Amino acid sequence: MPATNDLGVKRRCLSCAAAFFDLGRTPILCPKCGVDFKVVELPRRYPLSPTGATTPRFNRK
Ligand SMILES: [Zn+2]
């Protein structure tokens, strides 16, 4: 199971075909040739954190 890390998503440069990680940044620039990587974002669903742990506002003193 691939763990998420700070490297971001692995990309392949469309210009020089170098493989690199986008470091989670935008715009994504190829570290080799510096070309702007045009991202076609895939629909990615983030798991929503459960709200069961929230404190009810009316219950505060
Ligand atoms: Zn490149």
N, CA, C, O and the ligand as a Tripos MOL2 file, in Angstrom:
@<TRIPOS>MOLECULE
protein
  245   243    62     0     0
PROTEIN
NO_CHARGES

@<TRIPOS>ATOM
      1 N           0.8520   -1.2020    0.0000 N.3       1 MET1
      2 CA          0.0000    0.0000    0.0000 C.3       1 MET1
      3 C           0.8780    1.2380    0.0000 C.2       1 MET1
      4 O           1.6450    1.4410    0.9410 O.2       1 MET1
      5 N           0.7880    2.0670   -1.0230 N.am      2 PRO2
      6 CA          1.6450    3.2540   -1.0980 C.3       2 PRO2
      7 C           1.2510    4.2860   -0.0510 C.2       2 PRO2
      8 O           0.0950    4.6970    0.0440 O.2       2 PRO2
      9 N           2.2240    4.6830    0.7130 N.am      3 ALA3
     10 CA          1.9590    5.6820    1.7370 C.3       3 ALA3
     11 C           2.0730    7.0810    1.1480 C.2       3 ALA3
     12 O           2.9030    7.3350    0.2750 O.2       3 ALA3
     13 N           1.2420    7.9710    1.6280 N.am      4 THR4
     14 CA          1.3490    9.3570    1.1810 C.3       4 THR4
     15 C           2.5890    9.9880    1.7930 C.2       4 THR4
     16 O           2.9170    9.7480    2.9540 O.2       4 THR4
     17 N           3.2580   10.7820    1.0070 N.am      5 ASN5
     18 CA          4.4600   11.4230    1.5100 C.3       5 ASN5
     19 C           4.5170   12.8640    1.0250 C.2       5 ASN5
     20 O           3.5960   13.3460    0.3660 O.2       5 ASN5
     21 N           5.6050   13.5450    1.3580 N.am      6 ASP6
     22 CA          5.7250   14.9600    1.0260 C.3       6 ASP6
     23 C           6.1400   15.1830   -0.4220 C.2       6 ASP6
     24 O           6.1950   16.3200   -0.8900 O.2       6 ASP6
     25 N           6.4220   14.1260   -1.1070 N.am      7 LEU7
     26 CA          6.8730   14.2720   -2.4880 C.3       7 LEU7
     27 C           5.7270   14.6040   -3.4320 C.2       7 LEU7
     28 O           5.9410   15.0940   -4.5410 O.2       7 LEU7
     29 N           4.5350   14.3340   -2.9870 N.am      8 GLY8
     30 CA          3.4010   14.6210   -3.8510 C.3       8 GLY8
     31 C           3.1590   13.5030   -4.8400 C.2       8 GLY8
     32 O           3.3530   12.3270   -4.5340 O.2       8 GLY8
     33 N           2.7340   13.8850   -6.0210 N.am      9 VAL9
     34 CA          2.3470   12.9110   -7.0270 C.3       9 VAL9
     35 C           3.4680   12.7510   -8.0390 C.2       9 VAL9
     36 O           4.1080   13.7190   -8.4490 O.2       9 VAL9
     37 N           3.6870   11.5090   -8.4270 N.am     10 LYS10
     38 CA          4.7190   11.2660   -9.4260 C.3      10 LYS10
     39 C           4.2130   11.6730  -10.8020 C.2      10 LYS10
     40 O           3.1360   11.2670  -11.2370 O.2      10 LYS10
     41 N           5.0230   12.4890  -11.4750 N.am     11 ARG11
     42 CA          4.6490   12.9950  -12.7910 C.3      11 ARG11
     43 C           5.6920   12.5790  -13.8130 C.2      11 ARG11
     44 O           6.8050   12.1730  -13.4800 O.2      11 ARG11
     45 N           5.2930   12.6940  -15.0450 N.am     12 ARG12
     46 CA          6.2650   12.5180  -16.1110 C.3      12 ARG12
     47 C           6.1690   13.7210  -17.0340 C.2      12 ARG12
     48 O           5.1030   14.0620  -17.5470 O.2      12 ARG12
     49 N           7.3080   14.3430  -17.2240 N.am     13 CYS13
     50 CA          7.3440   15.5540  -18.0270 C.3      13 CYS13
     51 C           6.9100   15.2530  -19.4620 C.2      13 CYS13
     52 O           7.3640   14.2890  -20.0800 O.2      13 CYS13
     53 N           6.0270   16.0980  -19.9690 N.am     14 LEU14
     54 CA          5.5490   15.8940  -21.3260 C.3      14 LEU14
     55 C           6.5720   16.3610  -22.3530 C.2      14 LEU14
     56 O           6.4680   16.0410  -23.5360 O.2      14 LEU14
     57 N           7.5530   17.1150  -21.8940 N.am     15 SER15
     58 CA          8.5360   17.6620  -22.8140 C.3      15 SER15
     59 C           9.7860   16.7930  -22.9170 C.2      15 SER15
     60 O          10.2410   16.4620  -24.0120 O.2      15 SER15
     61 N          10.3410   16.4240  -21.7380 N.am     16 CYS16
     62 CA         11.5940   15.6790  -21.7540 C.3      16 CYS16
     63 C          11.4330   14.2670  -21.1920 C.2      16 CYS16
     64 O          12.3920   13.4990  -21.1260 O.2      16 CYS16
     65 N          10.2150   13.9440  -20.7930 N.am     17 ALA17
     66 CA          9.8870   12.5940  -20.3230 C.3      17 ALA17
     67 C          10.5950   12.2280  -19.0220 C.2      17 ALA17
     68 O          10.7030   11.0520  -18.6760 O.2      17 ALA17
     69 N          11.0700   13.2290  -18.3110 N.am     18 ALA18
     70 CA         11.6900   12.9580  -17.0250 C.3      18 ALA18
     71 C          10.6090   12.6770  -15.9860 C.2      18 ALA18
     72 O           9.5800   13.3510  -15.9320 O.2      18 ALA18
     73 N          10.8690   11.6660  -15.1650 N.am     19 ALA19
     74 CA          9.9360   11.3620  -14.0920 C.3      19 ALA19
     75 C          10.3390   12.1560  -12.8560 C.2      19 ALA19
     76 O          11.5130   12.2150  -12.4910 O.2      19 ALA19
     77 N           9.3550   12.7590  -12.2290 N.am     20 PHE20
     78 CA          9.6530   13.5420  -11.0200 C.3      20 PHE20
     79 C           8.4020   13.6360  -10.1770 C.2      20 PHE20
     80 O           7.3090   13.2910  -10.6250 O.2      20 PHE20
     81 N           8.5690   14.1040   -8.9530 N.am     21 PHE21
     82 CA          7.4390   14.3100   -8.0600 C.3      21 PHE21
     83 C           7.1060   15.7930   -8.0140 C.2      21 PHE21
     84 O           7.9950   16.6440   -8.0300 O.2      21 PHE21
     85 N           5.8170   16.0870   -7.9560 N.am     22 ASP22
     86 CA          5.4020   17.4960   -8.0160 C.3      22 ASP22
     87 C           5.4740   18.1980   -6.6650 C.2      22 ASP22
     88 O           5.2150   19.3980   -6.5790 O.2      22 ASP22
     89 N           5.8170   17.4790   -5.6310 N.am     23 LEU23
     90 CA          5.9640   18.0350   -4.2760 C.3      23 LEU23
     91 C           4.6790   18.6980   -3.7850 C.2      23 LEU23
     92 O           4.6930   19.4680   -2.8240 O.2      23 LEU23
     93 N           3.6080   18.4000   -4.4320 N.am     24 GLY24
     94 CA          2.3320   18.9610   -4.0270 C.3      24 GLY24
     95 C           2.1860   20.4360   -4.3510 C.2      24 GLY24
     96 O           1.3180   21.1120   -3.7990 O.2      24 GLY24
     97 N           3.0220   20.9370   -5.2370 N.am     25 ARG25
     98 CA          3.0080   22.3680   -5.5350 C.3      25 ARG25
     99 C           2.3440   22.6470   -6.8760 C.2      25 ARG25
    100 O           2.2280   21.7710   -7.7340 O.2      25 ARG25
    101 N           1.9180   23.8760   -7.0260 N.am     26 THR26
    102 CA          1.4470   24.3660   -8.3070 C.3      26 THR26
    103 C           2.0350   25.7410   -8.5470 C.2      26 THR26
    104 O           2.1120   26.5010   -7.5810 O.2      26 THR26
    105 N           2.4520   26.1300   -9.7180 N.am     27 PRO27
    106 CA          2.4700   25.2540  -10.8840 C.3      27 PRO27
    107 C           3.5740   24.2070  -10.7680 C.2      27 PRO27
    108 O           4.5610   24.3990  -10.0580 O.2      27 PRO27
    109 N           3.3910   23.1300  -11.4570 N.am     28 ILE28
    110 CA          4.3740   22.0630  -11.4380 C.3      28 ILE28
    111 C           5.3940   22.3250  -12.5380 C.2      28 ILE28
    112 O           5.0560   22.3860  -13.7200 O.2      28 ILE28
    113 N           6.6430   22.4780  -12.1250 N.am     29 LEU29
    114 CA          7.6910   22.7260  -13.0980 C.3      29 LEU29
    115 C           8.6190   21.5280  -13.1470 C.2      29 LEU29
    116 O           9.0100   20.9920  -12.1100 O.2      29 LEU29
    117 N           8.9640   21.1180  -14.3340 N.am     30 CYS30
    118 CA          9.8810   20.0080  -14.4960 C.3      30 CYS30
    119 C          11.2640   20.4170  -13.9820 C.2      30 CYS30
    120 O          11.7960   21.4460  -14.3980 O.2      30 CYS30
    121 N          11.8480   19.6220  -13.0860 N.am     31 PRO31
    122 CA         13.1590   19.9630  -12.5260 C.3      31 PRO31
    123 C          14.2820   19.8450  -13.5590 C.2      31 PRO31
    124 O          15.3830   20.3560  -13.3550 O.2      31 PRO31
    125 N          13.9960   19.1860  -14.6360 N.am     32 LYS32
    126 CA         15.0320   19.0060  -15.6540 C.3      32 LYS32
    127 C          15.0150   20.1140  -16.6950 C.2      32 LYS32
    128 O          16.0170   20.7950  -16.9130 O.2      32 LYS32
    129 N          13.8730   20.2850  -17.3300 N.am     33 CYS33
    130 CA         13.8180   21.2560  -18.4180 C.3      33 CYS33
    131 C          13.0200   22.5000  -18.0490 C.2      33 CYS33
    132 O          12.9980   23.4810  -18.7930 O.2      33 CYS33
    133 N          12.3600   22.4470  -16.8810 N.am     34 GLY34
    134 CA         11.6830   23.6360  -16.3900 C.3      34 GLY34
    135 C          10.3630   23.9360  -17.0850 C.2      34 GLY34
    136 O           9.8030   25.0180  -16.9140 O.2      34 GLY34
    137 N           9.8720   23.0050  -17.8510 N.am     35 VAL35
    138 CA          8.6240   23.2540  -18.5560 C.3      35 VAL35
    139 C           7.4620   23.1870  -17.5670 C.2      35 VAL35
    140 O           7.4830   22.4210  -16.6040 O.2      35 VAL35
    141 N           6.4760   23.9880  -17.8270 N.am     36 ASP36
    142 CA          5.2980   24.0190  -16.9770 C.3      36 ASP36
    143 C           4.4520   22.7780  -17.2510 C.2      36 ASP36
    144 O           4.0100   22.5310  -18.3730 O.2      36 ASP36
    145 N           4.2470   22.0190  -16.2000 N.am     37 PHE37
    146 CA          3.4990   20.7810  -16.3550 C.3      37 PHE37
    147 C           2.0150   21.0810  -16.2710 C.2      37 PHE37
    148 O           1.5240   21.5650  -15.2510 O.2      37 PHE37
    149 N           1.3160   20.7950  -17.3350 N.am     38 LYS38
    150 CA         -0.1300   21.0280  -17.3410 C.3      38 LYS38
    151 C          -0.8220   19.8290  -16.7240 C.2      38 LYS38
    152 O          -0.7810   18.7160  -17.2490 O.2      38 LYS38
    153 N          -1.4450   20.0880  -15.6160 N.am     39 VAL39
    154 CA         -2.0570   18.9960  -14.8810 C.3      39 VAL39
    155 C          -3.4890   18.8070  -15.3310 C.2      39 VAL39
    156 O          -4.2820   19.7470  -15.3750 O.2      39 VAL39
    157 N          -3.7920   17.5900  -15.6570 N.am     40 VAL40
    158 CA         -5.1870   17.2280  -15.8420 C.3      40 VAL40
    159 C          -5.6090   16.5150  -14.5660 C.2      40 VAL40
    160 O          -5.3110   15.3410  -14.3510 O.2      40 VAL40
    161 N          -6.3060   17.2590  -13.7380 N.am     41 GLU41
    162 CA         -6.6460   16.7310  -12.4310 C.3      41 GLU41
    163 C          -7.6510   15.5980  -12.5490 C.2      41 GLU41
    164 O          -8.7090   15.7330  -13.1630 O.2      41 GLU41
    165 N          -7.2920   14.4970  -11.9500 N.am     42 LEU42
    166 CA         -8.2540   13.4270  -11.8230 C.3      42 LEU42
    167 C          -9.1400   13.7120  -10.6240 C.2      42 LEU42
    168 O          -8.6660   14.2160   -9.6060 O.2      42 LEU42
    169 N         -10.4000   13.4000  -10.7340 N.am     43 PRO43
    170 CA        -11.2820   13.5970   -9.5910 C.3      43 PRO43
    171 C         -10.8260   12.7420   -8.4270 C.2      43 PRO43
    172 O         -10.8340   11.5130   -8.4950 O.2      43 PRO43
    173 N         -10.4320   13.4050   -7.3710 N.am     44 ARG44
    174 CA         -9.8970   12.6900   -6.2200 C.3      44 ARG44
    175 C         -10.7500   13.0040   -5.0050 C.2      44 ARG44
    176 O         -10.9680   14.1670   -4.6630 O.2      44 ARG44
    177 N         -11.2120   11.9890   -4.3800 N.am     45 ARG45
    178 CA        -12.0870   12.2010   -3.2290 C.3      45 ARG45
    179 C         -11.2820   12.0740   -1.9380 C.2      45 ARG45
    180 O         -10.5790   11.0920   -1.6990 O.2      45 ARG45
    181 N         -11.4140   13.0810   -1.1460 N.am     46 TYR46
    182 CA        -10.7570   13.0400    0.1530 C.3      46 TYR46
    183 C         -11.7440   12.5380    1.1950 C.2      46 TYR46
    184 O         -12.9000   12.9590    1.2230 O.2      46 TYR46
    185 N         -11.2910   11.6580    2.0290 N.am     47 PRO47
    186 CA        -12.1880   11.1690    3.0780 C.3      47 PRO47
    187 C         -12.5090   12.2810    4.0710 C.2      47 PRO47
    188 O         -11.6200   12.9590    4.5860 O.2      47 PRO47
    189 N         -13.7680   12.4440    4.3170 N.am     48 LEU48
    190 CA        -14.1680   13.4680    5.2690 C.3      48 LEU48
    191 C         -13.9870   12.9360    6.6860 C.2      48 LEU48
    192 O         -14.3230   11.7920    6.9920 O.2      48 LEU48
    193 N         -13.4500   13.7980    7.5330 N.am     49 SER49
    194 CA        -13.2870   13.3760    8.9150 C.3      49 SER49
    195 C         -14.6530   13.3030    9.5730 C.2      49 SER49
    196 O         -15.5240   14.1380    9.3260 O.2      49 SER49
    197 N         -14.8230   12.3140   10.3950 N.am     50 PRO50
    198 CA        -16.1140   12.1870   11.0870 C.3      50 PRO50
    199 C         -16.3490   13.3590   12.0170 C.2      50 PRO50
    200 O         -15.4260   13.8380   12.6750 O.2      50 PRO50
    201 N         -17.5820   13.8140   12.0650 N.am     51 THR51
    202 CA        -17.9030   15.0060   12.8660 C.3      51 THR51
    203 C         -18.4090   14.6390   14.2410 C.2      51 THR51
    204 O         -18.8930   15.4980   14.9780 O.2      51 THR51
    205 N         -18.3030   13.3800   14.5910 N.am     52 GLY52
    206 CA        -18.8510   12.9530   15.8640 C.3      52 GLY52
    207 C         -18.1270   13.5220   17.0720 C.2      52 GLY52
    208 O         -18.6690   13.5500   18.1770 O.2      52 GLY52
    209 N         -16.8720   13.9840   16.8500 N.am     53 ALA53
    210 CA        -16.0730   14.4360   17.9770 C.3      53 ALA53
    211 C         -16.2620   15.9210   18.2680 C.2      53 ALA53
    212 O         -15.6950   16.4410   19.2290 O.2      53 ALA53
    213 N         -17.0530   16.6030   17.4490 N.am     54 THR54
    214 CA        -17.2130   18.0440   17.6490 C.3      54 THR54
    215 C         -18.0610   18.3360   18.8760 C.2      54 THR54
    216 O         -19.0340   17.6400   19.1650 O.2      54 THR54
    217 N         -17.6740   19.3600   19.5730 N.am     55 THR55
    218 CA        -18.4250   19.7480   20.7660 C.3      55 THR55
    219 C         -19.6130   20.6150   20.3640 C.2      55 THR55
    220 O         -19.4360   21.5880   19.6310 O.2      55 THR55
    221 N         -20.7780   20.2990   20.8080 N.am     56 PRO56
    222 CA        -21.9500   21.1370   20.5090 C.3      56 PRO56
    223 C         -21.7650   22.5330   21.0770 C.2      56 PRO56
    224 O         -21.3490   22.6980   22.2240 O.2      56 PRO56
    225 N         -22.0780   23.5380   20.2650 N.am     57 ARG57
    226 CA        -21.8230   24.9160   20.6650 C.3      57 ARG57
    227 C         -22.6930   25.3220   21.8500 C.2      57 ARG57
    228 O         -22.2640   26.0730   22.7270 O.2      57 ARG57
    229 N         -23.8940   24.8240   21.8590 N.am     58 PHE58
    230 CA        -24.8180   25.2420   22.9160 C.3      58 PHE58
    231 C         -24.4780   24.6380   24.2670 C.2      58 PHE58
    232 O         -25.0550   25.0120   25.2880 O.2      58 PHE58
    233 N         -23.5350   23.6970   24.2670 N.am     59 ASN59
    234 CA        -23.2190   22.9920   25.5010 C.3      59 ASN59
    235 C         -22.0660   23.6460   26.2530 C.2      59 ASN59
    236 O         -21.6680   23.1710   27.3170 O.2      59 ASN59
    237 N         -21.5180   24.7570   25.6930 N.am     60 ARG60
    238 CA        -20.3730   25.4100   26.3370 C.3      60 ARG60
    239 C         -20.8100   26.2870   27.4910 C.2      60 ARG60
    240 O         -21.9060   26.8490   27.4870 O.2      60 ARG60
    241 N         -19.9190   26.3970   28.4980 N.am     61 LYS61
    242 CA        -20.2400   27.2590   29.6260 C.3      61 LYS61
    243 C         -19.1890   28.3450   29.7820 C.2      61 LYS61
    244 O         -19.2880   29.1750   30.6860 O.2      61 LYS61
    245 ZN         11.0660   18.1840  -18.5790 Zn       62 ZN62
@<TRIPOS>BOND
     1     1     2 1
     2     2     3 1
     3     3     4 2
     4     3     5 am
     5     5     6 1
     6     6     7 1
     7     7     8 2
     8     7     9 am
     9     9    10 1
    10    10    11 1
    11    11    12 2
    12    11    13 am
    13    13    14 1
    14    14    15 1
    15    15    16 2
    16    15    17 am
    17    17    18 1
    18    18    19 1
    19    19    20 2
    20    19    21 am
    21    21    22 1
    22    22    23 1
    23    23    24 2
    24    23    25 am
    25    25    26 1
    26    26    27 1
    27    27    28 2
    28    27    29 am
    29    29    30 1
    30    30    31 1
    31    31    32 2
    32    31    33 am
    33    33    34 1
    34    34    35 1
    35    35    36 2
    36    35    37 am
    37    37    38 1
    38    38    39 1
    39    39    40 2
    40    39    41 am
    41    41    42 1
    42    42    43 1
    43    43    44 2
    44    43    45 am
    45    45    46 1
    46    46    47 1
    47    47    48 2
    48    47    49 am
    49    49    50 1
    50    50    51 1
    51    51    52 2
    52    51    53 am
    53    53    54 1
    54    54    55 1
    55    55    56 2
    56    55    57 am
    57    57    58 1
    58    58    59 1
    59    59    60 2
    60    59    61 am
    61    61    62 1
    62    62    63 1
    63    63    64 2
    64    63    65 am
    65    65    66 1
    66    66    67 1
    67    67    68 2
    68    67    69 am
    69    69    70 1
    70    70    71 1
    71    71    72 2
    72    71    73 am
    73    73    74 1
    74    74    75 1
    75    75    76 2
    76    75    77 am
    77    77    78 1
    78    78    79 1
    79    79    80 2
    80    79    81 am
    81    81    82 1
    82    82    83 1
    83    83    84 2
    84    83    85 am
    85    85    86 1
    86    86    87 1
    87    87    88 2
    88    87    89 am
    89    89    90 1
    90    90    91 1
    91    91    92 2
    92    91    93 am
    93    93    94 1
    94    94    95 1
    95    95    96 2
    96    95    97 am
    97    97    98 1
    98    98    99 1
    99    99   100 2
   100    99   101 am
   101   101   102 1
   102   102   103 1
   103   103   104 2
   104   103   105 am
   105   105   106 1
   106   106   107 1
   107   107   108 2
   108   107   109 am
   109   109   110 1
   110   110   111 1
   111   111   112 2
   112   111   113 am
   113   113   114 1
   114   114   115 1
   115   115   116 2
   116   115   117 am
   117   117   118 1
   118   118   119 1
   119   119   120 2
   120   119   121 am
   121   121   122 1
   122   122   123 1
   123   123   124 2
   124   123   125 am
   125   125   126 1
   126   126   127 1
   127   127   128 2
   128   127   129 am
   129   129   130 1
   130   130   131 1
   131   131   132 2
   132   131   133 am
   133   133   134 1
   134   134   135 1
   135   135   136 2
   136   135   137 am
   137   137   138 1
   138   138   139 1
   139   139   140 2
   140   139   141 am
   141   141   142 1
   142   142   143 1
   143   143   144 2
   144   143   145 am
   145   145   146 1
   146   146   147 1
   147   147   148 2
   148   147   149 am
   149   149   150 1
   150   150   151 1
   151   151   152 2
   152   151   153 am
   153   153   154 1
   154   154   155 1
   155   155   156 2
   156   155   157 am
   157   157   158 1
   158   158   159 1
   159   159   160 2
   160   159   161 am
   161   161   162 1
   162   162   163 1
   163   163   164 2
   164   163   165 am
   165   165   166 1
   166   166   167 1
   167   167   168 2
   168   167   169 am
   169   169   170 1
   170   170   171 1
   171   171   172 2
   172   171   173 am
   173   173   174 1
   174   174   175 1
   175   175   176 2
   176   175   177 am
   177   177   178 1
   178   178   179 1
   179   179   180 2
   180   179   181 am
   181   181   182 1
   182   182   183 1
   183   183   184 2
   184   183   185 am
   185   185   186 1
   186   186   187 1
   187   187   188 2
   188   187   189 am
   189   189   190 1
   190   190   191 1
   191   191   192 2
   192   191   193 am
   193   193   194 1
   194   194   195 1
   195   195   196 2
   196   195   197 am
   197   197   198 1
   198   198   199 1
   199   199   200 2
   200   199   201 am
   201   201   202 1
   202   202   203 1
   203   203   204 2
   204   203   205 am
   205   205   206 1
   206   206   207 1
   207   207   208 2
   208   207   209 am
   209   209   210 1
   210   210   211 1
   211   211   212 2
   212   211   213 am
   213   213   214 1
   214   214   215 1
   215   215   216 2
   216   215   217 am
   217   217   218 1
   218   218   219 1
   219   219   220 2
   220   219   221 am
   221   221   222 1
   222   222   223 1
   223   223   224 2
   224   223   225 am
   225   225   226 1
   226   226   227 1
   227   227   228 2
   228   227   229 am
   229   229   230 1
   230   230   231 1
   231   231   232 2
   232   231   233 am
   233   233   234 1
   234   234   235 1
   235   235   236 2
   236   235   237 am
   237   237   238 1
   238   238   239 1
   239   239   240 2
   240   239   241 am
   241   241   242 1
   242   242   243 1
   243   243   244 2
@<TRIPOS>SUBSTRUCTURE
     1 MET1         2 RESIDUE 1 A MET
     2 PRO2         6 RESIDUE 1 A PRO
     3 ALA3        10 RESIDUE 1 A ALA
     4 THR4        14 RESIDUE 1 A THR
     5 ASN5        18 RESIDUE 1 A ASN
     6 ASP6        22 RESIDUE 1 A ASP
     7 LEU7        26 RESIDUE 1 A LEU
     8 GLY8        30 RESIDUE 1 A GLY
     9 VAL9        34 RESIDUE 1 A VAL
    10 LYS10       38 RESIDUE 1 A LYS
    11 ARG11       42 RESIDUE 1 A ARG
    12 ARG12       46 RESIDUE 1 A ARG
    13 CYS13       50 RESIDUE 1 A CYS
    14 LEU14       54 RESIDUE 1 A LEU
    15 SER15       58 RESIDUE 1 A SER
    16 CYS16       62 RESIDUE 1 A CYS
    17 ALA17       66 RESIDUE 1 A ALA
    18 ALA18       70 RESIDUE 1 A ALA
    19 ALA19       74 RESIDUE 1 A ALA
    20 PHE20       78 RESIDUE 1 A PHE
    21 PHE21       82 RESIDUE 1 A PHE
    22 ASP22       86 RESIDUE 1 A ASP
    23 LEU23       90 RESIDUE 1 A LEU
    24 GLY24       94 RESIDUE 1 A GLY
    25 ARG25       98 RESIDUE 1 A ARG
    26 THR26      102 RESIDUE 1 A THR
    27 PRO27      106 RESIDUE 1 A PRO
    28 ILE28      110 RESIDUE 1 A ILE
    29 LEU29      114 RESIDUE 1 A LEU
    30 CYS30      118 RESIDUE 1 A CYS
    31 PRO31      122 RESIDUE 1 A PRO
    32 LYS32      126 RESIDUE 1 A LYS
    33 CYS33      130 RESIDUE 1 A CYS
    34 GLY34      134 RESIDUE 1 A GLY
    35 VAL35      138 RESIDUE 1 A VAL
    36 ASP36      142 RESIDUE 1 A ASP
    37 PHE37      146 RESIDUE 1 A PHE
    38 LYS38      150 RESIDUE 1 A LYS
    39 VAL39      154 RESIDUE 1 A VAL
    40 VAL40      158 RESIDUE 1 A VAL
    41 GLU41      162 RESIDUE 1 A GLU
    42 LEU42      166 RESIDUE 1 A LEU
    43 PRO43      170 RESIDUE 1 A PRO
    44 ARG44      174 RESIDUE 1 A ARG
    45 ARG45      178 RESIDUE 1 A ARG
    46 TYR46      182 RESIDUE 1 A TYR
    47 PRO47      186 RESIDUE 1 A PRO
    48 LEU48      190 RESIDUE 1 A LEU
    49 SER49      194 RESIDUE 1 A SER
    50 PRO50      198 RESIDUE 1 A PRO
    51 THR51      202 RESIDUE 1 A THR
    52 GLY52      206 RESIDUE 1 A GLY
    53 ALA53      210 RESIDUE 1 A ALA
    54 THR54      214 RESIDUE 1 A THR
    55 THR55      218 RESIDUE 1 A THR
    56 PRO56      222 RESIDUE 1 A PRO
    57 ARG57      226 RESIDUE 1 A ARG
    58 PHE58      230 RESIDUE 1 A PHE
    59 ASN59      234 RESIDUE 1 A ASN
    60 ARG60      238 RESIDUE 1 A ARG
    61 LYS61      242 RESIDUE 1 A LYS
    62 ZN62       245 GROUP 0 **** ****
